[in-house]
């Protein structure tokens, strides 16, 4: 670890060491990039597999998994243990900033100011957004669970004002933080739009990507390859991506992910007569994603819920692959992202066809989404720039 820019403490309930989710990967990538500028310590929940030593160093980042907490989840034990651990780190000296990934540092948000450190919140969403999405789904179970988000909204109102800065990871998050009701109820600190960053040394165009992906996943090299990278959950509406296949007879759809919706998606593929053109890869390790994304001709995200700006979109662009998404996904200005009404198979298929016919030009990722640029923004907010 460099130590050149002081010390930063990051609190997050989950990392890829717990499970390979999008938020976990984003948090870890940012920690690794910050470690090139300053000393970084991550406080996180207990791991099912113990790290060697209480404060193991991984990729230049010191990881402290707090014993007695519930792996990957917020809990009473996390709120108590994370506050105590944060105070210990602050008392050891040299900490310039504390970064709360989502609500990770909520129980100790008052501590950084006592030790002359800055407190920064990385907001991936808001309770207001969750409530609106669940009620908008018009499904009973999500609507009932929105009650829990109402309690979260009251907590957010009390807590946001204690941070020095809030980072919104996408325009929709920024708008939710700054407009009514949050923008009216809360004496909000400065809100900065800093989108998630992609490690372009890993996710990059690869002329040999298709052959490599075909070798590892048994994909057909000939024909058009469409990719959905993400969890197979009903809210993701991957069925919309399957329903467009009858309109694209030369295309094969690759599903890189697993989840509870897989049996229903397999049935749908059989009913539509396209089962031979849908490849279910199951859970895909993160180090395999760059080759898949570089191999694909088009990346798809057809969710019905508001998605912010998912990493799958940015990573595909970094690999030179155009993206077609639903209107619920945040726009990426100046990039090869087409937003359409994904509930209309013909409109979706037409957008995919246009993307397939467009020439490939190398990386499509705007510079502000490069991880090094994003890390520099965070380092400045955390007093480690």
C-alpha positions as CSV (number, residue, x, y, z in Angstrom):
1,X,0.0,0.0,0.0
2,X,1.3,3.4,-1.0
3,X,0.4,5.6,2.0
4,X,1.2,8.6,-0.2
5,X,-2.3,10.1,0.2
6,X,-3.0,9.3,3.9
7,X,-5.5,6.7,5.0
8,X,-9.0,5.9,3.9
9,X,-11.4,3.5,5.6
10,X,-14.2,2.0,3.6
11,X,-17.2,0.3,5.2
12,X,-19.3,-2.2,3.1
13,X,-21.4,-5.1,4.0
14,X,-20.3,-7.1,1.1
15,X,-17.3,-7.8,-1.2
16,X,-16.7,-10.4,-4.0
17,X,-15.2,-12.4,-1.1
18,X,-18.8,-12.9,0.1
19,X,-20.5,-13.3,-3.3
20,X,-20.1,-11.9,-6.8
21,X,-22.8,-9.2,-6.9
22,X,-22.6,-6.0,-8.9
23,X,-22.4,-3.7,-5.8
24,X,-19.7,-5.9,-4.3
25,X,-17.6,-5.9,-7.4
26,X,-17.9,-2.1,-7.8
27,X,-16.8,-1.6,-4.2
28,X,-13.8,-3.8,-4.5
29,X,-12.7,-2.3,-7.8
30,X,-12.8,1.2,-6.3
31,X,-10.9,0.0,-3.2
32,X,-8.1,-1.4,-5.4
33,X,-7.9,1.7,-7.5
34,X,-7.8,3.9,-4.3
35,X,-5.0,1.8,-2.9
36,X,-2.8,3.0,-5.7
37,X,-3.1,6.5,-4.2
38,X,-3.4,5.9,-0.4
39,X,-3.6,3.3,2.3
40,X,-7.0,1.6,2.2
41,X,-8.7,-0.4,4.9
42,X,-12.0,-2.1,4.3
43,X,-14.3,-3.0,7.2
44,X,-16.8,-5.7,6.1
45,X,-19.0,-8.5,7.5
46,X,-17.7,-11.9,8.5
47,X,-16.6,-14.3,5.8
48,X,-17.6,-17.9,5.5
49,X,-13.9,-18.7,4.6
50,X,-11.4,-17.1,6.9
51,X,-8.8,-14.7,5.6
52,X,-5.3,-15.4,6.7
53,X,-4.7,-13.0,9.6
54,X,-7.0,-10.4,11.2
55,X,-6.1,-7.7,8.7
56,X,-5.3,-9.5,5.4
57,X,-3.7,-7.6,2.6
58,X,-5.4,-8.4,-0.8
59,X,-4.4,-6.5,-4.0
60,X,-2.9,-3.7,-1.8
61,X,-6.1,-3.4,0.3
62,X,-6.2,-4.3,4.0
63,X,-9.5,-6.2,4.7
64,X,-10.9,-6.5,8.2
65,X,-13.8,-8.9,8.2
66,X,-15.6,-8.3,11.6
67,X,-16.2,-11.5,13.5
68,X,-19.7,-12.2,14.9
69,X,-21.4,-10.3,12.1
70,X,-23.8,-11.9,9.5
71,X,-21.9,-12.4,6.2
72,X,-23.0,-10.0,3.5
73,X,-25.9,-8.6,5.5
74,X,-26.8,-5.7,7.7
75,X,-27.6,-6.8,11.3
76,X,-27.5,-5.5,14.8
77,X,-24.1,-7.2,15.2
78,X,-22.8,-5.3,12.1
79,X,-24.1,-1.9,13.4
80,X,-22.3,-2.4,16.8
81,X,-19.1,-4.0,15.4
82,X,-18.6,-1.6,12.5
83,X,-18.9,1.4,14.8
84,X,-16.4,0.0,17.3
85,X,-14.0,-1.0,14.5
86,X,-14.3,2.4,12.8
87,X,-13.5,4.2,16.0
88,X,-10.4,2.0,16.5
89,X,-9.2,2.8,13.0
90,X,-9.8,6.6,13.5
91,X,-7.9,6.5,16.9
92,X,-4.9,4.9,15.2
93,X,-4.4,8.2,13.3
94,X,-3.8,9.3,9.8
95,X,-7.3,8.7,8.5
96,X,-8.4,11.5,6.1
97,X,-11.7,10.1,4.9
98,X,-14.3,7.4,5.6
99,X,-16.4,6.0,2.7
100,X,-19.8,4.4,3.4
101,X,-20.8,2.1,0.6
102,X,-24.5,2.4,0.8
103,X,-25.5,2.3,4.5
104,X,-22.2,0.6,5.5
105,X,-21.1,3.3,7.9
106,X,-24.5,4.6,9.1
107,X,-24.0,3.5,12.7
108,X,-20.7,5.4,13.0
109,X,-21.3,8.4,10.7
110,X,-20.8,10.8,13.6
111,X,-17.2,9.5,14.3
112,X,-15.1,10.9,11.5
113,X,-15.7,14.5,12.4
114,X,-14.4,13.9,15.9
115,X,-11.0,12.9,14.4
116,X,-10.8,15.4,11.6
117,X,-11.7,13.0,8.9
118,X,-14.3,13.5,6.1
119,X,-17.4,11.3,5.8
120,X,-18.5,10.4,2.3
121,X,-21.6,8.4,1.3
122,X,-21.6,6.4,-1.9
123,X,-25.4,6.1,-2.8
124,X,-26.4,3.4,-5.1
125,X,-30.1,4.2,-4.7
126,X,-32.5,5.7,-2.3
127,X,-35.5,4.3,-0.3
128,X,-37.7,6.6,-2.4
129,X,-36.5,4.9,-5.6
130,X,-37.1,1.4,-4.0
131,X,-40.6,2.3,-2.9
132,X,-41.5,3.7,-6.3
133,X,-40.1,0.6,-8.1
134,X,-41.9,-1.9,-5.9
135,X,-45.2,-0.1,-6.1
136,X,-44.8,0.3,-9.8
137,X,-44.3,-3.4,-10.3
138,X,-48.0,-4.0,-9.4
139,X,-47.1,-7.2,-7.7
140,X,-48.2,-8.0,-4.2
141,X,-45.0,-9.2,-2.7
142,X,-42.8,-6.3,-3.7
143,X,-45.6,-3.9,-2.7
144,X,-45.8,-5.3,0.8
145,X,-42.0,-5.2,1.2
146,X,-42.1,-1.5,0.3
147,X,-43.2,-1.0,4.0
148,X,-39.6,-1.9,5.0
149,X,-38.3,0.8,2.6
150,X,-40.6,3.3,4.3
151,X,-38.8,2.7,7.6
152,X,-35.5,3.0,5.7
153,X,-36.6,6.4,4.3
154,X,-36.9,7.7,7.9
155,X,-33.4,6.4,8.7
156,X,-32.0,8.0,5.6
157,X,-33.6,11.4,6.5
158,X,-31.8,11.3,9.8
159,X,-28.5,10.1,8.5
160,X,-27.7,11.8,5.2
161,X,-27.2,15.2,6.8
162,X,-24.3,13.8,8.9
163,X,-22.1,13.2,5.8
164,X,-19.8,15.8,4.4
165,X,-20.5,14.7,0.8
166,X,-22.8,12.3,-1.0
167,X,-21.8,10.6,-4.2
168,X,-24.6,9.5,-6.5
169,X,-23.5,6.7,-8.8
170,X,-26.0,7.6,-11.5
171,X,-28.3,10.5,-12.7
172,X,-31.4,8.9,-11.4
173,X,-29.9,8.5,-7.9
174,X,-28.7,12.1,-8.0
175,X,-32.2,13.3,-9.0
176,X,-33.8,11.3,-6.2
177,X,-31.4,12.8,-3.6
178,X,-31.9,16.4,-4.7
179,X,-35.6,16.5,-5.6
180,X,-38.7,16.1,-3.4
181,X,-39.2,14.4,-1.0
182,X,-35.6,13.9,0.0
183,X,-34.3,17.2,-1.4
184,X,-37.1,19.0,0.5
185,X,-37.0,17.1,3.8
186,X,-33.2,16.8,4.3
187,X,-30.6,19.4,4.8
188,X,-28.6,17.5,2.2
189,X,-24.8,17.9,1.9
190,X,-23.2,18.5,-1.5
191,X,-24.3,15.7,-4.0
192,X,-21.7,14.7,-6.6
193,X,-22.5,12.6,-9.7
194,X,-19.6,10.1,-10.0
195,X,-20.7,7.1,-12.0
196,X,-19.2,3.7,-11.3
197,X,-15.8,3.0,-13.0
198,X,-14.6,0.2,-15.2
199,X,-11.1,-1.2,-15.0
200,X,-10.2,-0.7,-18.7
201,X,-7.0,-2.7,-18.3
202,X,-9.3,-5.7,-17.8
203,X,-12.4,-4.9,-19.8
204,X,-11.2,-3.9,-23.2
205,X,-11.8,-4.9,-26.8
206,X,-10.2,-8.2,-27.7
207,X,-10.1,-9.4,-31.3
208,X,-9.6,-12.9,-30.1
209,X,-12.3,-12.7,-27.5
210,X,-14.9,-14.7,-29.4
211,X,-12.6,-17.6,-30.0
212,X,-11.6,-17.7,-26.4
213,X,-15.2,-17.4,-25.1
214,X,-16.3,-20.1,-27.6
215,X,-13.5,-22.4,-26.3
216,X,-14.4,-21.9,-22.6
217,X,-18.2,-21.9,-22.9
218,X,-18.9,-24.0,-25.9
219,X,-20.4,-21.2,-27.9
220,X,-20.8,-21.2,-31.7
221,X,-18.3,-18.9,-33.3
222,X,-20.4,-18.3,-36.4
223,X,-23.7,-16.2,-36.2
224,X,-24.7,-13.3,-34.1
225,X,-24.2,-13.5,-30.3
226,X,-26.4,-11.6,-27.9
227,X,-25.4,-11.4,-24.2
228,X,-27.3,-10.9,-21.0
229,X,-24.8,-10.7,-18.0
230,X,-26.6,-10.7,-14.7
231,X,-28.8,-12.5,-12.3
232,X,-31.8,-14.4,-13.6
233,X,-34.4,-12.8,-11.4
234,X,-38.0,-11.9,-12.4
235,X,-37.4,-8.2,-12.0
236,X,-34.7,-8.4,-14.7
237,X,-37.3,-9.5,-17.3
238,X,-34.8,-11.6,-19.2
239,X,-37.8,-13.2,-20.8
240,X,-38.0,-10.1,-23.0
241,X,-34.5,-10.9,-24.4
242,X,-35.7,-14.5,-25.2
243,X,-38.9,-13.2,-26.9
244,X,-37.0,-11.2,-29.5
245,X,-35.2,-14.3,-30.8
246,X,-38.0,-15.3,-33.3
247,X,-37.4,-11.9,-34.9
248,X,-33.7,-12.5,-35.2
249,X,-33.3,-16.0,-36.7
250,X,-29.5,-15.9,-36.9
251,X,-28.9,-14.9,-33.3
252,X,-27.9,-16.9,-30.3
253,X,-28.6,-15.6,-26.8
254,X,-26.1,-16.2,-24.1
255,X,-27.2,-15.9,-20.5
256,X,-24.2,-15.4,-18.2
257,X,-25.8,-15.7,-14.7
258,X,-28.1,-17.8,-12.6
259,X,-31.1,-17.2,-10.4
260,X,-34.7,-18.2,-9.5
261,X,-36.1,-17.3,-12.9
262,X,-34.0,-19.9,-14.8
263,X,-36.7,-22.7,-14.9
264,X,-39.3,-20.3,-16.2
265,X,-36.9,-18.9,-18.8
266,X,-36.0,-22.5,-20.0
267,X,-39.7,-23.3,-20.4
268,X,-40.3,-20.1,-22.4
269,X,-37.4,-20.9,-24.7
270,X,-38.9,-24.3,-25.4
271,X,-42.4,-22.8,-25.9
272,X,-41.1,-20.3,-28.5
273,X,-39.1,-23.0,-30.3
274,X,-35.8,-21.2,-29.6
275,X,-34.3,-23.4,-26.9
276,X,-31.4,-24.4,-29.3
277,X,-30.4,-20.8,-29.5
278,X,-30.4,-19.9,-25.8
279,X,-27.3,-20.9,-23.9
280,X,-27.6,-20.9,-20.1
281,X,-24.0,-20.6,-18.7
282,X,-25.0,-20.4,-15.1
283,X,-22.9,-18.4,-12.6
284,X,-19.9,-16.9,-14.5
285,X,-16.8,-16.0,-12.6
286,X,-15.9,-12.3,-13.0
287,X,-12.6,-13.0,-14.7
288,X,-14.5,-14.8,-17.5
289,X,-16.8,-11.8,-18.2
290,X,-14.3,-9.7,-20.3
291,X,-13.9,-12.4,-22.9
292,X,-17.7,-13.0,-23.1
293,X,-18.5,-9.3,-23.4
294,X,-15.8,-8.8,-26.0
295,X,-17.2,-11.8,-27.9
296,X,-20.8,-10.6,-28.0
297,X,-22.2,-8.6,-30.8
298,X,-24.8,-6.9,-28.6
299,X,-25.3,-6.8,-24.9
300,X,-28.9,-6.7,-23.6
301,X,-30.5,-5.4,-20.4
302,X,-34.3,-5.6,-20.5
303,X,-35.2,-5.1,-16.9
304,X,-38.6,-3.5,-16.0
305,X,-37.2,-1.9,-12.8
306,X,-35.2,1.3,-12.7
307,X,-31.6,0.1,-12.9
308,X,-29.5,3.2,-12.6
309,X,-26.3,2.5,-14.6
310,X,-25.4,-1.2,-14.2
311,X,-21.8,-2.3,-14.5
312,X,-22.8,-4.8,-17.2
313,X,-23.6,-1.8,-19.5
314,X,-20.3,0.0,-18.8
315,X,-18.2,-3.2,-19.0
316,X,-19.7,-4.1,-22.4
317,X,-19.0,-0.6,-23.8
318,X,-15.4,-0.9,-22.5
319,X,-15.1,-4.1,-24.5
320,X,-16.4,-2.4,-27.6
321,X,-19.8,-4.0,-27.5
322,X,-22.9,-1.9,-28.1
323,X,-25.8,-2.2,-25.7
324,X,-29.6,-2.2,-26.0
325,X,-31.5,-1.5,-22.8
326,X,-35.0,-0.8,-21.6
327,X,-36.1,2.7,-20.9
328,X,-35.7,2.1,-17.1
329,X,-31.9,2.1,-17.5
330,X,-30.1,5.4,-17.1
331,X,-28.8,6.9,-20.4
332,X,-25.1,7.0,-21.2
333,X,-24.5,10.2,-23.1
334,X,-22.3,9.9,-26.1
335,X,-22.1,6.1,-26.0
336,X,-23.4,3.3,-28.1
337,X,-26.4,2.6,-25.8
338,X,-29.9,2.4,-27.3
339,X,-32.8,2.7,-24.9
340,X,-36.1,1.3,-26.1
341,X,-39.5,0.0,-24.8
342,X,-38.2,-3.5,-24.1
343,X,-41.8,-4.7,-23.5
344,X,-42.3,-4.5,-27.3
345,X,-40.5,-7.5,-29.0
346,X,-40.5,-5.9,-32.4
347,X,-39.1,-2.6,-31.2
348,X,-36.5,-4.4,-29.2
349,X,-35.5,-6.6,-32.1
350,X,-35.3,-3.6,-34.4
351,X,-32.9,-1.8,-32.0
352,X,-30.8,-4.9,-31.7
353,X,-30.7,-5.2,-35.5
354,X,-29.5,-1.7,-35.9
355,X,-26.8,-2.3,-33.3
356,X,-25.8,-5.5,-35.1
357,X,-25.4,-3.7,-38.4
358,X,-23.3,-0.9,-37.0
359,X,-19.5,-1.2,-37.5
360,X,-17.4,-2.2,-34.5
361,X,-14.9,0.6,-33.5
362,X,-12.9,-0.5,-30.4
363,X,-13.8,0.8,-26.9
364,X,-17.1,2.6,-26.6
365,X,-16.6,3.8,-23.0
366,X,-16.6,7.5,-22.3
367,X,-13.5,8.6,-20.4
368,X,-15.4,9.6,-17.3
369,X,-16.3,6.0,-16.6
370,X,-12.6,4.9,-16.5
371,X,-11.9,3.5,-13.1
372,X,-8.7,5.6,-12.7
373,X,-10.7,8.8,-13.3
374,X,-13.4,7.7,-10.9
375,X,-10.9,6.8,-8.1
376,X,-9.3,10.3,-8.5
377,X,-12.7,11.9,-7.9
378,X,-13.2,9.8,-4.7
379,X,-9.7,10.4,-3.5
380,X,-10.3,14.2,-3.7
381,X,-13.5,13.9,-1.7
382,X,-11.9,11.7,0.9
383,X,-9.0,14.1,1.5
384,X,-6.5,11.6,-0.1
385,X,-6.1,13.3,-3.5
